[in-house]
Amino acid sequence: MKGFELDINAEVADGFVVNASGSINDSSIKSFSDPSISKLTGIIGAGFNGNQLPLTSKYSANLGAQYTGDLAEDMTWFVRADMSYKSRQFVDAGNLTWIKGRTQVNARIGFTKDDFSLEAFATNLFNNKNYV
């Protein structure tokens, strides 16, 4: 397995923070043997070589943005959105079946006064039903 990962956090304006990350995980089977998978797929020995490892995404990315502002003395508010992406994942070493890629968006809004905070949030805003 070889890969690359990048993570960036930046305050692009006063109170506005952006987080971004992404990765490439390049996996390749060098040697694999499983009689039950071979019986099911018809692939044996070297037929698995070069396939991607099962249950791992080759590409993934996250993007988040949050704005925080002042409401009154000792009182702040915020709004935040996050997007998460994962590419398809093969289910087996034969790379014959896979789980579709998935993009999920979450959002939240809230305020804080001294030690008290209140938040409202929504997960999976666009109701993505792809398997996680």
C-alpha positions, 0 to 999 in steps of 0.5 A: 500500500502506498498513498498520499494524505493532505490536511489543510486548516485555514482562517480565511477571514476573521471568524471564518475557518475552512478545513480540507483534507484528502487522501489517495490510498493506492493498494495492490494485492501481491499475493492472495489465496482463499479457497472459498473466494476462488470457488465463488469467483473462479479466480485463483492464485495470481488472478488476484495480483494487482487488485485493490484491497477489499473494503478500502476506498482509493480516494477520500476527501473532507471539506468543512467551513465554519463561521463564528460571530459575536451576538452580545457580551460573552455570547457567540453564534456559529454555523458549520457545514461539512462534506465527506466523500469516499470512493467505491470500495471493493467487497472482495479480493477478486474486485468483482463486487463493490460498494458505491462511493458516498458523499454526505453533507452535515450542517449545524448552527448554534450559540454559546453564552458563558458555559451554556451552548445550544446547537441544532444539527442535521446529518446526511442532509441530502439523504444519501442512502449508499452503504457506509 
